[in-house]
Amino acid sequence: MKQLAQLLTACALSILVASGAAAFDLWTGGVSEHERSDAPERNTRVEFFVDSGSYLSNVYFELYTDTGTRILDGHSDGPWVMMELFPGEYSIRGTREDTGEAQSVRFFVEDGRNHVFGLRFTE
């Protein structure tokens, strides 16, 4: 049953990507405190930051399903990437444009919950 659910999720995501649908309701930004407070509601937020905790922008990111299929990519306009994802397991890889350093994290999205994940880069 779990495999069927994963297959259906992957198929639905593939259809959305192929149809050019609103990229999972993607939003990037969060440079200022005001912008972060006005950020739209999404069930998943990924934050980019350095060791000291300072936020980082201009990160190239790629989102993958649990089977390794890339379903979304882009550049962050700020330290936050927010998206509405179907329940399931994902991974996101971020690459700093200025240094080429890459970080990644695997995560699970549950229905009806908000999730926050971070990618920490060196100073």
Contact map, one row per residue, 1 for C-alpha under 8 A:
111110000000000000000000000000000000000000000000000000000000000000000000000000000000000000000000000000000000000000000000000
111111000000000000000000000000000000000000000000000000000000000000000000000000000000000000000000000000000000000000000000000
111111100000000000000000000000000000000000000000000000000000000000000000000000000000000000000000000000000000000000000000000
111111110000000000000000000000000000000000000000000000000000000000000000000000000000000000000000000000000000000000000000000
111111111000000000000000000000000000000000000000000000000000000000000000000000000000000000000000000000000000000000000000000
011111111100000000000000000000000000000000000000000000000000000000000000000000000000000100000000000000000000000000000000000
001111111110000000000000000000000000000000000000000000000000000000000000000000000000000000000000000000000000000000000000000
000111111111000000000000000000000000000000000000000000000000000000000000000000000000000000000000000000000000000000000000000
000011111111100000000000000000000000000000000000000000000000000000000000000000000000011100000000000000000000000000000000000
000001111111110000000000000000000000000000000000000000000000000010000000000000000000000000000000000000000000000000000000000
000000111111111000000000000000000000000000000000000000000000000000000000000000000000000000000000000000000000000000000000000
000000011111111100000000000000000000000000000000000000000000000000000000000000000000000000000000000000000000000000000000000
000000001111111110000000000000000000000000000000000000000000000000000010000000000000000000000000000000000000000000000000000
000000000111111111000000000000000000000000000000000000000000000000000010000000000000000000000000000000000000000000000000000
000000000011111111100000000000000000000000000000000000000000000000000000000000000000000000000000000000000000000000000000000
000000000001111111111111000000000000000000000000000000000000000000000000000000000000000000000000000000000000000000000000000
000000000000111111111010000000000000000000000000000000000000000000000011000000000000000000000000000000000000000000000000000
000000000000011111111000000000000000000000000000000000000000000000000000000000000000000000000000000000000000000000000000000
000000000000001111111000000000000000000000000000000000000000000000000000000000000000000000000000000000000000000000000000000
000000000000000111111110000000000000000000000000000000000000000000000000000000000000000000000000000000000000000000000000000
000000000000000111111111000000000000000000000000000000000000000000000000000000000000000000000000000000000000000000000000000
000000000000000100011111110000000000000000000000000000000000000000000000000000000000000000000000000000000000000000000000000
000000000000000110011111110000000000000000000000000000000000000000000001000000000000000000000000000000000000000000000000000
000000000000000100001111110000000000000000000000000000000000000000000000000000000011100000000000000000000000000000000000000
000000000000000000000111111000000000000001000000000000000000000000000000000000000011000000000000000000000000000000000000000
000000000000000000000111111100000000000000000000000000000000000000000000000000001111000000000000000000000000000000000000000
000000000000000000000000111110000000000100000000000000000000000000000000000000001110000000000000000000000000000000000000000
000000000000000000000000011111000000000000000000000000000000000000000000000111111100000000000000000000000000000000000000000
000000000000000000000000001111100011001000000000000000000000000000000000000111111000000000000000000000000000000000000000000
000000000000000000000000000111111111001000000000000000000000000000000000000011110000000000000000000000000000000000000000000
000000000000000000000000000011111011000000000000000000001000000000000000000011100000000000000000000000000000000000000000000
000000000000000000000000000001111111000000000000000000000000000000000000000000000000000000000000000000000000000000000000000
000000000000000000000000000001111111100000000000000000000000000000000000000000000000000000000000000000000000000000000000000
000000000000000000000000000001011111110000000000000000000000000000000000000000000000000000000000000000000000000000000000000
000000000000000000000000000011111111111000000000000000000000000000000000000000000000000000000000000000000000000000000000000
000000000000000000000000000011111111111000000000000000000000000000000000000000000000000000000000000000000000000000000000000
000000000000000000000000000000001111111000000000000000000000000000000000000000000000000000000000000000000000000000000000000
000000000000000000000000000000000111111100000000000000000000000000000000000000000000000000000000000000000000000000000000000
000000000000000000000000000011000011111110000000000000000000000000000000000000000000000000000000000000000000000000000000000
000000000000000000000000001000000000011111000000000000000000000000000000000000000000000000000000000000000000000000000000000
000000000000000000000000000000000000001111100000000000000000000000000000000000000000000000000000000000000000000000000000000
000000000000000000000000100000000000000111111000000000000000000000000000000000000111000000000000000000000000000001000000000
000000000000000000000000000000000000000011111000000000000000000000000000000000000111100000000000000000000000000111100000000
000000000000000000000000000000000000000001111100000000000000000000000000000000000111100000000000000000000000100001111000000
000000000000000000000000000000000000000001111110000000000000000000000000000000011110000000000000000000000000000000111000000
000000000000000000000000000000000000000000011111000000000000000000000000000000011100000000000000000000000000000000011110000
000000000000000000000000000000000000000000001111100000100000000000000000000000111000000000000000000000000000000000011110000
000000000000000000000000000000000000000000000111110000111010000000000000000000110000000000000000000000000000000000000111100
000000000000000000000000000000000000000000000011111111110000000000000000000000100000000000000000000000000000000000000111100
000000000000000000000000000000000000000000000001111111110000000000000000000000000000000000000000000000000000000000000001111
000000000000000000000000000000000000000000000000111111000000000000000000000000000000000000000000000000000000000000000001111
000000000000000000000000000000000000000000000000111111000000000000000000000000000000000000000000000000000000000000000000001
000000000000000000000000000000000000000000000000111111100000000000000000000000000000000000000000000000000000000000000000000
000000000000000000000000000000000000000000000000111111110000000000000000000000000000000000000000000000000000000000000000000
000000000000000000000000000000000000000000000011110011111000000000000000000000100000000000000000000000000000000000000000000
000000000000000000000000000000000000000000000001110001111110000000000000000001100000000000000000000000000000000000000000000
000000000000000000000000000000100000000000000001000000111110000000000000000111110000000000000000000000000000000000000000000
000000000000000000000000000000000000000000000000000000011111000000000000001111100000000000000001100000000000000000000000000
000000000000000000000000000000000000000000000001000000011111100000000000001100000000000000000111100000000000000000000000000
000000000000000000000000000000000000000000000000000000000111110000000000111100000000000000000111100000000000000000000000000
000000000000000000000000000000000000000000000000000000000011111000000000111100000000000000011110000000000000000000000000000
000000000000000000000000000000000000000000000000000000000001111100000111110000000000000000011100000000000000000000000000000
000000000000000000000000000000000000000000000000000000000000111110000111100000000000000001111000000000000000000000000000000
000000000000000000000000000000000000000000000000000000000000011111111111000000000000000001110000000000000000000000000000000
000000000100000000000000000000000000000000000000000000000000001111111110000000000000000011100000000000000000000000000000000
000000000000000000000000000000000000000000000000000000000000000111111000000000000000000111100000000000000000000000000000000
000000000000000000000000000000000000000000000000000000000000000111111000000000000000000000000000000000000000000000000000000
000000000000000000000000000000000000000000000000000000000000000111111100000000000000000000000000000000000000000000000000000
000000000000000000000000000000000000000000000000000000000000000111111110000000000000000000000000000000000000000000000000000
000000000000000000000000000000000000000000000000000000000000011110011111100000000000000000000000000000000000000000000000000
000000000000110010000000000000000000000000000000000000000000011110001111100000000000000000000000000000000000000000000000000
000000000000000010000010000000000000000000000000000000000000011100000111110000000000000000000000000000000000000000000000000
000000000000000000000000000000000000000000000000000000000001111000000111111000000000000000000000000000000000000000000000000
000000000000000000000000000000000000000000000000000000000001110000000001111100000000000000000000000000000000000000000000000
000000000000000000000000000000000000000000000000000000000111100000000000111110000000000000000000000000000000000000000000000
000000000000000000000000000110000000000000000000000000001111100000000000011111111000000000000000000000000000000000000000000
000000000000000000000000000111100000000000000000000000001100000000000000001111110000000000000000000000000000000000000000000
000000000000000000000000000111100000000000000000000000011100000000000000000111111000000000000000000000000000000000000000000
000000000000000000000000000111100000000000000011100000111100000000000000000111111000000000000000000000000000000000000000000
000000000000000000000000000111000000000000001111000000001000000000000000000111111100000000000000000000000000000000000000000
000000000000000000000000011110000000000000001110000000000000000000000000000101111110000000000000000000000000000000000000000
000000000000000000000000011100000000000001111100000000000000000000000000000000011111000000000000000000000000000000000000000
000000000000000000000001111000000000000001111000000000000000000000000000000000001111100000000000000000000000000000000000000
000000000000000000000001110000000000000001110000000000000000000000000000000000000111110000000000000000000000000000000000000
000000000000000000000001000000000000000000110000000000000000000000000000000000000011111000000000000000000000100000000000000
000000001000000000000000000000000000000000000000000000000000000000000000000000000001111100000000000000000000101000000000000
000000001000000000000000000000000000000000000000000000000000000000000000000000000000111110000000000000000001111000000000000
000001001000000000000000000000000000000000000000000000000000000001000000000000000000011111000000000000000001110000000000000
000000000000000000000000000000000000000000000000000000000000000011000000000000000000001111100000000000000111100000000000000
000000000000000000000000000000000000000000000000000000000000001111000000000000000000000111110000000000000111100000000000000
000000000000000000000000000000000000000000000000000000000000001111000000000000000000000011111000000000011110000000000000000
000000000000000000000000000000000000000000000000000000000000111100000000000000000000000001111100000000011100000000000000000
000000000000000000000000000000000000000000000000000000000000111000000000000000000000000000111110000001111000000000000000000
000000000000000000000000000000000000000000000000000000000011110000000000000000000000000000011111000001110000000000000010000
000000000000000000000000000000000000000000000000000000000011100000000000000000000000000000001111100111100000000000000000000
000000000000000000000000000000000000000000000000000000000111000000000000000000000000000000000111111111000000000000000000000
000000000000000000000000000000000000000000000000000000000111000000000000000000000000000000000011111110000000000000000000000
000000000000000000000000000000000000000000000000000000000000000000000000000000000000000000000001111100000000000000000000000
000000000000000000000000000000000000000000000000000000000000000000000000000000000000000000000001111110000000000000000000000
000000000000000000000000000000000000000000000000000000000000000000000000000000000000000000000011111111000000000000000000000
000000000000000000000000000000000000000000000000000000000000000000000000000000000000000000000011101111100000000000000000100
000000000000000000000000000000000000000000000000000000000000000000000000000000000000000000001111000111110000000000000000100
000000000000000000000000000000000000000000000000000000000000000000000000000000000000000000001110000011111000000000000011100
000000000000000000000000000000000000000000000000000000000000000000000000000000000000000000111100000001111100000000000010000
000000000000000000000000000000000000000000000000000000000000000000000000000000000000000000111000000000111110000000001110000
000000000000000000000000000000000000000000000000000000000000000000000000000000000000000011110000000000011111000000000000000
000000000000000000000000000000000000000000000000000000000000000000000000000000000000000011100000000000001111100000001000000
000000000000000000000000000000000000000000000000000000000000000000000000000000000000001111000000000000000111110000000000000
000000000000000000000000000000000000000000010000000000000000000000000000000000000000111111000000000000000011111010100000000
000000000000000000000000000000000000000000000000000000000000000000000000000000000000001100000000000000000001111110000000000
000000000000000000000000000000000000000000000000000000000000000000000000000000000000011000000000000000000000111110000000000
000000000000000000000000000000000000000000100000000000000000000000000000000000000000000000000000000000000000011111000000000
000000000000000000000000000000000000000000100000000000000000000000000000000000000000000000000000000000000000111111100000000
000000000000000000000000000000000000000001110000000000000000000000000000000000000000000000000000000000000000000111110000000
000000000000000000000000000000000000000000111000000000000000000000000000000000000000000000000000000000000000100011111000000
000000000000000000000000000000000000000000011110000000000000000000000000000000000000000000000000000000000000000001111100000
000000000000000000000000000000000000000000011110000000000000000000000000000000000000000000000000000000001010000000111110000
000000000000000000000000000000000000000000000111100000000000000000000000000000000000000000000000000000001000000000011111000
000000000000000000000000000000000000000000000111100000000000000000000000000000000000000000000100000000111000000000001111100
000000000000000000000000000000000000000000000001111000000000000000000000000000000000000000000000000000100000000000000111110
000000000000000000000000000000000000000000000001111000000000000000000000000000000000000000000000000011100000000000000011111
000000000000000000000000000000000000000000000000011000000000000000000000000000000000000000000000000000000000000000000001111
000000000000000000000000000000000000000000000000011100000000000000000000000000000000000000000000000000000000000000000000111
